[in-house]
């Protein structure tokens, strides 16, 4: 055994053998312990040497593949809650596992991280809980469910902080909290208080109050920013459940903290490609589109969205001076790890900046995530078997800016884009509600001067000019 | 992929059929003599805390239900040696395995099959000859890539072959899950 120790000694002089106490514990405590501790969302704790050493090979493997910690965005812009190991950290873990996962000198061991109990963002002003327990079956496809929670507000409020508490950490995979003002969600839910909803909430939401995925912290808005919520609003909590092998139930809740009205208007910029039409077998289908910003903004966060076939996402900002800034890049998009990426510092973009999106899809049989076997033609739509290509940008306008003018300019751009993408009336996606579909068909008919069933560039411009004149 | 097949073959050649007496989560004793009374044996290597392994419990039970009527005996084998008995008992009860869950404190069965991952399945003849070691099916392609439904059922195919007295095909891909911590 002694010669082995000598060999290890040689290795140490070339580059010290990593130990748990000196090298590995600091990495685990900083990046993993928030979830990998007793009672949290991860399946096992990684706080002690014994916890980590018996899983050394697994830890080395999942960090090397960057499956853990779960962080899909590539290095670039800095995000809140960023949990990404450096190449050096990954190499340390790999070497530690390969050398038999030594414990090292107790004197080197850092103090275990402490996590305060209770609400992380402080006691909330109001706690909302799911209307009833939801039963998750032992196995089968993941469940996507929307729960309608009336807020019963007697006055408008301004949400400063949002904290989600999964009721059953074994099955709650991620959460998005939408706002509904007109009762659409209650009609969808009927008496049960909830309904199946895969991609969006099944109606056009008034806004998004927040999201949650394992490892994320409470969402506390930057100084001067809060999210207005009007009296009469219902919360619609969309939960993604991943069956864990035995029947489970969940009753999740969330805490909202209210504050002062924002000193600037918030808005949503939607980059959306509706013209998706992917032939079966196509492993590199590219979708490109963009939106030009009608005013200066500060981008607070970005929520990229697509379904199972998307593999690569790129959202860039092309500034008026020609420089290009990355807003987010995801090289291995995974529907199961979607969520909002909030910037550590808001990203300032001047008027005239074009937000460009480029997403790539794999509709071949070689993509295990492909819901169809064998592959079938896939078009734009909200169902599991459809695809989407979206990026939501949460933006703050400059104080005093005309928020209404900002939204109107964006809406005209969306309509123009839709008309440009949809070649003729027959291509209007079925997801567009009947009332809007009728309005669009009528507008197209009115402005289709040469009666060829579609709007060419001039006809489109006349329609947009007409709409603009009606918006004053 | 051929590496672990070869290793498994070597392990069988070196050690032959295992001699063991192991207790299950309910305290009952099981020995290799039980195998001789079967038409074939399936060992599922599992741990209490591997999400991939846990997610497969319903399918493990379905396969057991389908093949027990044809004389195949099924066992779960706790591949981790440090899990407290109380945790194993609680886990077995919560997940509702329909077959005995063996504790393997010296990894006799892990070493016999050379299983590397949980969940992983071994198919063995009544005489203790290892015929198949590998994934249950292809639903989990990698930790981050899951199919909605499995399209290849490697273990079921292997069992059909074993019952027909034919050599099973190799698994169509490596097992995916949590590495087994081997003890000396």
Interface residues (C-beta under 8 A of the other chain):
Chain A: X43 X44 X50 X54 X55 X56 X57 X58 X61 X62 X65 X67 X138 X139 X141 X243 X244 X245 X246 X332 X334 X336 X368 X369 X371 X373
Chain B: X49 X50 X51 X54 X55 X56 X57 X58 X59 X80 X82 X94 X95 X96 X138 X141 X142 X143 X144 X145 X146 X147 X148 X149 X151 X178 X179 X181
